[in-house]
Amino acid sequence: AGQQVVESVLSLGGSLFASVIGTVVAVIVSLFLLFFFLRDGEMMVARTMTLVPLDDHRKDLLLTHLSNVTQAIVLGSLVTALAQGTLVGIAFALVGLPSAVVFAVLATLASIIPLVGTTIVWVPAALYLGLTGHWGAALFMVIWSVAVVSSADNVIRPLFISSRTKITTLPVFIGLLGGIGAFGAIGIFLGPVIIALVLALFEFAEAALAE
């Protein structure tokens, strides 16, 4: 029985380590790609648009639409990070942990990290409260973080993006979940952009059929 427990712990630790390494690699790859997109982005877009079978007016509309969606995703990520950091800081203040503002700032920065997010801030806090005998505060920290802090990412980001891009919340939400599942960390950006592209092409097709 002891051997099985040790094997289970080692297996769980290995899975966790692999998950962390995968997240770090995904972030590094995203930053690497971002450098080239920023440096050569205009040339890439210009060459790609020459292959798009649309007239110049609709090409301009498509580029403007995708640009608005991308900007909304970036701003939505920042707004969500601020909201989650504030919520973590409120939890720290309510349970009486010191330096609530400092940990709120750390949670804001951590929430930008895909898949991991604010857990690297509130999980150690909950463990500390439990190990020091404050079980009620530890339970509150876990429930608050899972039910409120984590849910903010699934509510604020889609609502913010949909409000700035004239796309309903449901497609944006599906794009976020599908993008993360299909592409990993970079799917936070690719998912909604792909959804926006598909919806724009549907609108162009409807307009062409109506002419």
Residue pairs with C-beta under 8 A, 6 or more apart in sequence:
19 115
20 116
22 184
23 113
23 114
23 115
23 116
23 185
26 114
26 184
26 185
26 186
27 113
27 114
27 185
29 186
30 185
30 186
33 186
37 44
45 63
49 59
49 63
52 59
52 62
54 62
54 204
58 204
61 200
62 197
62 200
62 201
62 204
65 165
65 196
65 200
66 193
66 196
66 197
66 200
68 164
68 165
69 161
69 165
69 167
69 192
69 193
69 196
70 189
70 193
71 164
72 160
72 161
72 164
72 165
73 161
73 188
73 189
73 192
73 193
74 189
75 160
75 164
76 156
76 157
76 158
76 160
76 161
76 164
77 112
77 157
77 188
79 156
79 157
79 160
80 111
80 152
80 153
80 156
80 157
80 160
81 108
81 109
81 111
81 112
82 108
83 152
83 156
84 107
84 108
84 111
84 117
84 118
84 149
84 152
84 153
85 104
85 105
85 106
85 107
85 108
85 109
85 111
85 118
86 104
86 108
87 144
87 148
87 149
87 152
88 103
88 104
88 107
88 118
88 121
88 122
88 145
88 149
89 100
89 101
89 103
89 104
89 107
90 100
90 104
91 122
91 125
91 140
91 141
91 144
91 145
91 149
92 99
92 100
92 103
92 104
92 125
93 100
94 140
94 144
95 125
95 129
95 134
95 137
95 140
95 141
96 137
97 103
97 125
97 128
97 129
103 121
103 125
106 121
107 118
107 121
107 122
107 149
110 116
110 117
110 118
110 119
110 120
110 121
111 117
111 118
111 153
113 120
114 180
114 184
114 185
114 188
115 180
115 184
115 185
117 150
117 153
118 145
118 149
118 150
119 145
122 141
122 142
122 145
122 149
125 141
126 138
126 141
126 142
126 145
127 138
129 135
129 137
129 138
129 141
130 138
154 173
154 176
157 172
157 176
158 169
158 172
158 173
158 176
159 169
161 167
161 172
161 192
162 168
162 169
162 171
162 172
165 172
165 196
167 195
167 196
167 199
171 195
171 199
172 192
172 195
174 191
174 195
175 191
175 192
175 193
175 194
175 195
175 196
176 187
176 188
176 191
176 192
177 191
178 187
178 191
178 195
179 186
179 187
179 188
179 189
179 190
179 191
179 192
179 194
180 187
180 188
180 191
181 187
182 191
183 190
183 191
